[in-house]
């Protein structure tokens, strides 16, 4: 390696970390500010769509951008993703209504769908297998730091500035990353023919979007709208599976998903994503609207979960050899319903420390579960399938977050609509959220909000239990330090090694 190349590598790594930071900070800073944003923009029944639209776009475009990077090179795809993300961020700050904010968040999600997978691909191009462990630690630190900075910055911005700045702070970070990529990322790639499954991606997006509409509108719109959206989702899903079976280069390899290990691990990952997005979406609303705390305090209750995640992941990685992958994953899955219990028990007047306790336990659980899951997935296949298998796990988590935001949003909407015969409407809650402390004076509105969120937290608990039950179906795995071939007639993924 030439000295110039050795000098460029850390600068490119810094650019990848900066671009990842834009996505990581979105997870907490927007959640902290959303109660006030919803209070000003209205349409509270669309609250969960602000999160779901971002996740839907990111989930649907990740695979497509990965294939485009293989065809045209990493740099143009990365720069395009950063540009789309920044334009979406600027427009989010100028949003004049909840529907416009949802559209602009969708644009941010498209940009994130390019930045995250292609950024990780660049790291794989630049660093050897032996070096990637240390580099992955640097990348993980981005999420840990963002989990602290996000809520703190979100709380300060809400209290002292316009909420638009929670989106506009991405601009200098993104521009700096783009400059570094332009200046230091050099690649030689010969464009080649690839069959890009745009039809599959379109059908998948339509199926998930229609399902989300049916869930979101459940309890707030007529049954005709819900049934029509559900019908479109079923038809699009059927078309998607037919397309994937026939496509030369499918968006999703169905044969890979048919394997028991991959199916059960990804299923548990999907459900865990649903449970976590429930807290990310609705916990700040409860802490601010029901407990009467500031946006800053609400942000820190959420930070407890995101901080617990990397700590749990670090402990899990050090104990794979001692306890085995399956046991580590089961331990993490068992922590999820335990952590969800404090949210079910929350009531007006309680300390926000109870919410923080539940958050940190669920964060630990996700650290153990997600880390073991990705190692199991990667170890259950050969080198030629490892990229697709890894993508399937990331895809499952994103899809779980997308569906969870919509499904639990529907639970919240139904709960509020049926509380006291619907005496407290969305407009009344919106006005009170826009005035900190006002809910404490309006006992009826506070109780209605607490009741509807209580039902939502029960939904989080039920999904956590389902995650544990599905994890029990993961086949027993070997943990001898090296992958072992399956015996004759045995599923090839049943033997998983965790060694170097």
N, C-alpha and C positions, 0 to 999 in steps of 0.2 A: 504493500500500500504506500502510495506516495505521501510525502508530508502534507501536501495540500489537501488530499483526501482525508487524512487523519484529522486535519484541522476542521474540515467541513462537517464531519460526523456529529460532534457535539452541538454544533449550531443548528443542524437539521433536527437533531433530537429536541433542542429547545423550541424549534418551530412546531414540531409535532405536539409537544407538551402544551404550548400556548393554544394551539387550535383545539386540543382536547379540553383545555380549561374552559373554553367558551361553552362547550356542551355540558361539562360537569357542573358548572355553576348554575346553569339553567334549572337543574333539578331542584335546587333549594331556594334560590333567590326569587323565582317566579311564584313558588308556593307561598312564600312569606308575604308577598305583596298582593296576592290574588283577592283576598277579602276586600281590600280597599279598592282595587281595580273594579271588581264586580259591583261594589257599592256605587261607583261613579258611572260605570257604563250601563248597568242594568242587565236584564235578561239573565237572572240568576239561574234559571233552569238550564242554561248553556254552560254553566261553570266548569263542569268536567271536560267539556269539549276543548277548552283552552289547552289542557294537557293531552287529551286524546288525539287531537289533530296533529300535534308535533310528533307523537309516538307513531301514529299511523303512517305518516309520510316517511319517517325514518325507517320504520320496519319494512315498508314496501319497496324502498329504493336501495337498501343496503346491498342486496345481491347484484342488482343491475350496475351500480357504480363499481363494484368489485370487478365485474367482467369488463367494464369499460376501461378500467385501469390496466387490465392485462392486455387490452387491445391497443390503446393509444398512449399508455404510459401513466405513471403516477402523478407527475407534476400537473398536467392540464386538468386532470380530474380533481385533484386537491384544490387547485386555485379556483376552479369553477364552484366547488362546494363552499369554499370560504366566501366567494362573492355572493352566492345565493343566500348564505346564512346572514351575511352582513346587511344585504338589502332587506331581508325579512326582519332583521332586528330594528333597522331604521323605521320601517313601516309600522312595526308593532308599537313603537313609541308614539306614533301619530294616530293610532287607532281611535276611532270616534264612536265605536259601538262594539258590543261583544262579538257579533258575526264578523266584523272586519278584523278584530284581533285574532279570531280563530283562523281566518284565511291567511293572515300574515304569519301566525305560528306554524301553519302547515308549510309555508315557504321555508321557515327556519328548519323544520324537520327534514325537508329535502336536502338542504345543505348539510345537516348533521349526518344524513345517510351516506354522503360522500366522504366527509371528513373522518369519521371514526374508523371504518374498515380500511380505507386507503392509507390513513396515517399508520395504522398497525402494520400494514403491508410494507410500507417504507422501512419501518424498524426491522422487519424480517429480511429485507433486502440488504440493509447496511450492517447488521450485526450477526455474528455466528451464533450457533445454538448455545454454546458455552457462555456467551456474553448476554444473552437475552434475559436470563434470570435477574441479573442486576438491573437491566434496563426496564424490565416489567415492574420492578420496585419503584423506579422513578415515575413511571406512568401511573402506578397506583397512588403515589403520593399526591398526584394532581387532584384525584378525586377526594382524598382526605383533606387537603388544604381547602379545596372548593367547598367542602361540606361545612367548614368553619367560616370561611370568608363570605359565602353566599347568604346565609341567614343574617349575619352581622351587617353586611352591606345592604341587604334588602330592608332590614329594620331601620337603618339610618336614613336610607333614601326615602322611605315612606314617611318618616317623621320630619325630615328637613328639606326634602326636594320633591320634585314631581316624580310619579311612578314611572314616567317614560324613561328615566335614566337607568332603570334596571335592565332595559334592553340596549340602550345606547352605550353602556360601558363595554359592550363587546367590540365596538368599532376599533379602538386603538389596539386591542389584543389581536384581532383578526388581521388588521393591516400589517402589524409587526410580523406575524407568522407568514403572511403572504410575501412580504419583502424577503424574508429569510429563505423561503422556498425558491423564489425566483433567483436569488443570488447564489445559493449554495447547493441546491439539489440538481445534480446533473445525472442524466440517464441516457443510455443508448438502447433504443428499442425499435424493432422492425415491426410496423403495423401488420397484423395478419387477420385473416378472415375469422370471425367468430359469429356463431348464431346466437344473437341476443334475444331472449325470450320476453319481448315486450308484451306480447299477447297474454302470456302467463302472469306477468306482473300487473297488467291492467285488470285482469279477471280477479286476481287475488285482492287488489286494492278495492275493487268494487264490492267484492263479497264481504270484506271486513268493514268497509265504510257503511254498507247497508245494514249489517248486523248492529253496528254501533248506533246508527240512527234509530233502529227499532228498539234498542235497549234504552237509549237516551229519552226517546219520546214516550216510552211506556209510563203511563200515569199522568202525562201532561198533554197528550194529544188523543185524538179519536182512535178507535181500534183499527179503522181502515188504514190510517197512515202506518201504524205499527205492523199490521199484517202485510201491507204492500212492501215495506222495507224488508221484512223478514223473507218474503217470497223472492225478492230480487237477490238477497243474500244467498239463499239456497240454490237458485238457478246459476248464479255466478260461481258459487263454490263447485257445483257439479261440472260446469264448463272448465273450471280451473283444473280439476283432477283429470278430466278427459284430455285437456291440452298437455298436461305434464307427462301423461303416459305416452304421448305421441311425439313430443318435441325432441328434436335432435340434441339440443343442449338445454334441458329444462331449468327453470328457475329453482325448483325444488326436486331433489332426487327422492322419489317415493320409496324406492327399494331400500335406501338407507334408513328411512324412517320406520320401515317395517320390522327392523331388528328390535328385539325386546329391550335390550339395554338402552339403546338410543331413544326408543319410544317412551319408556318409563322415566328415564332421567330428564328428558326434555319436557315430558308432561308435568313432572314435579317442578321443574324450572318455570314453566308457564304459570302454574298456580301460585308459586311463590312471588312471581312478578305481579300477579293480580293483587295479592295481599299487601305488598309493599306500596303499590301505587295508591291504595286506599288511604293509607296514612299520609303519604306525601300530599294527596289532594285535599283531604278533609280535616286532618289534625290542626293545621293553622286556623281554620275557621272555628273549630271548637274552642281552642285556647283563647282566641280573641273574642269571639262572639258570645260564648257561654261562660267561660272563666273570667272574662273581662280583662285579660292581660294585653300587653302591647304587642305590636308586630315583632319586636325584637325578642321578647320572651317566647312567642310562638315559634320563631325561627330556631331558637336554641333547643326547644323540645324536639324539633325535627333533626337538628344537628346530632343529637344523641344517637339516633339510628344510623346516620351516615358515618359517624365516627366509629361506631361499634363494628360496622361492616369490615373495614380493612384490618382492624385488630383481630376480629374473628378469623379472617382469611389467613393472617400470618400464623396464628396459633394452629389452625387446621393444617397448613402446609408442613409444619414441624412435627405433626403427629400422624401423618399418613402411614409411615412405616410401623409405628407402634400399635395403632388400632385398626388400620385398614381403611380403605376408601369408603366402603359401604357404611361402616359404623360411624365414620365422621359425618357423612351425609345425613344419616339418620339422626345423629345428635343435633345437627343444625336444624333439621326439619322439626324435631321435637321442641326446639326453643321458640319456633314461630307461634304456635297456639299459646304457649306460656306467656310470651311477650304480649299477645293480643288480649289477655285477660284484663290488665289494668284499663284498657280502653273501654271494654264492656262495663266496667265498674265505675267509670268516670261519671261525675254528677256536678251540677252547679255548686260552686263554693269550694271545691277540692283544690289542692295545690297543683300547679303545673308540673311539679316534680313527679307526680304519679304518671303523667303522660311521658315524661322524659325517661322514667324507669322502663316502661313498656317499650319505648322506642329503642333504647340501648340493647335490650334483650333480643328484640326482633333483628336488630342490626347484627348482633353476634351470630344469630341463627343464619342469617343470609350469608355472612362471611364463611361459615363452615359449609353450608349447603352449596353455594355457588362455586366455591373453589374446588370442592370434591367433585361436583358435577362436571366441570370442564375437564378435569384430569381423567375421570372415568370415560367421558366421551372421546377424548383424544387417544386414550390407551386402548379403546375397544376396536379401533380400525387400523389399517395399514397406512403407510405414508401417502399413498395415492388418494386416499379418501379423507385424510385428516383435515384439510382445509374446509371441505364441505361439511364434515361432521361438526367442526368448531363453529362454523357459521350457523348450523342448525340450532345449536344451543343458544347463541346470541339472539337469533331470530325468535326462539321460543320465549326468552325473557322479554324481548320487546313486544311481542304479540300479547303476552300475558299482561304487560303494563297497559297496552292499548285497550284490550277487552275489559280489564279491571276498571279503568277510568270510566268507561261507558256503563258497565254493569252496575258498579257501585254508585255511579251518578244517578242511574235509574232508581236504585233503592232509596237514595236521598230524596229524589223528586217525589216518589210515591209516598214516602214517609211524611214529607211536609204537606203534600196535598191532602192526606187523610187525617192529619193531626187536628183534633178539635173541629172536624168537619170542614177543614180547609179555611178556617177563620183567619189564619195568618198566611197571607199570600207571599209570593216571591218579592213583590215590590216593597212590601213592608220590611222584610228582612234586608233587602238591598239598602233601603234608606238607613236602617239602623247600623249596618256594617260600615256605612260611609261616615258614621259619627261614633268614634271610639267612646265606649262607656255608656252609650245610649241603650244598649240591650239590657244592661243591668237595671235600668229604670222601667223598662217595658217587660214586666215579668212574663206576660202571656207570650210575647214574641220569643223571649229567651228560652222559655220552656218548650215552645214549638220547635225551635232550632235544635235544642238539646235532644228532644225526642227523636227527631228525624235522623240526626247524626248518630244517636245511640243504636238505631236499627242498622245504620251503615257499618258501625263498628262490629255489630254481631255478624254482619256479612264478612268482614275481614277475618273474624275468628273462625267462621265456618270454612272459609277458603284455606286458612292455615291448617285446620284439622284435615281437610282433604289432601293438602300437600303431604302431610305426614303419612297418611294412609297409602298414597300413591308411591311414596318413597319406599315403603315396606315391600313393594312389588319389584323393586330393582333386584336383579339376580345377584347371588353371592359372587364375590370377586376375589381373586387372588391378590395378594400384596407382598410378593416375594422379592420385589426389587427389580424385576424385569418381566416384560410381557411374555406370556406362555401361550403356545399354540393350543387351540381347542382340540379335544379328543374327537375321534371319528363320530360323526352324527351329532355332535354338540354344536350349539350356536357359536360362531367364531368370536362373538363379542363377550362371551362369558368369562374369558380369562383376561384380566387387566393388570398390567404391571405399573408400578409407580417409580421405578428406579430411573437412573440416568440412561 
